[in-house]
Amino acid sequence: VYRYSIDNIPLILNKAVNYKIPMVAIFPYTNQKLKNKFGSEALNENNLVCRAIRYIKKRYKNKIGIMCDVALDPYTSHGHDGLIKKDQILNDETIEVLINQSLLQAEMGCDVIAPSDMMDGRIGKIRKKLDSKNLKDVQILSYAVKYSSSFYEPFRNAVGSKKLLKGDKKTYQMDISNSDEALREVAMDIQEGADIVMVKPGISYLDIIYKIKSEFNFPTFTYQVSGEYSMIKAAADKGFINEEEIVIEQLTAFKRAGADAILSYFAPEVAQKLKSRN
């Protein structure tokens, strides 16, 4: 897993465009000095995400879509996705920050706003704000179903939030044993104006993907997250499995369950393989 400075973005984007990958997702690594308990750097128009959006839009205009994460955990000194007070997540106060974060990213040129924070009620308020600013074409991909999973650890290491995290995220991410809640969350986010819903992680939640697609027949994405990616890589490095075959098998399982699209760190490799077959 690599982190890329903005001047090295073409190393990824050139491949993505060549292999006809339709969209890239941007996640920032924020310098520790820029973090605070309010996540203020998320609203800085010259933060890493905003500079990356402008760079991509200038050099790859109309060639690839940009999806941006909306959450505060890359920016907070406590590692949580929202504001906290006395170890409690402040849902409504956090939403106000997320609205401004979403608006900023959209104004910079982001095509798909992707709230991954799991605060209740944020989709409707973000949609209302974007529409009021004539940003009606900016889509919202809601992480409607984001489980409190152990598969996120490599990602948290990559963005620098793991060591900072105080407690856990179980009060706002979903109980891994609960499938009914997933349907309620999706129903609410669709009603509030989401264009796409996300199930995260992927391979342990194929039943959830299937239930959502069957129940709502709505654009449903899934995310093959960092832990899933890292386990395959580690096992392949040891010679325990055939990486290419395992990856195709898992991605096929996502599609078979009903996923319309998949976020995966394997995307460039898989897209290259698929292109060579054609």
Order of alpha helices (4+ residues) and beta strands (2+ residues): alpha-beta-alpha-beta-beta-beta-alpha-beta-alpha-beta-alpha-alpha-beta-alpha-beta-alpha-alpha-beta-alpha
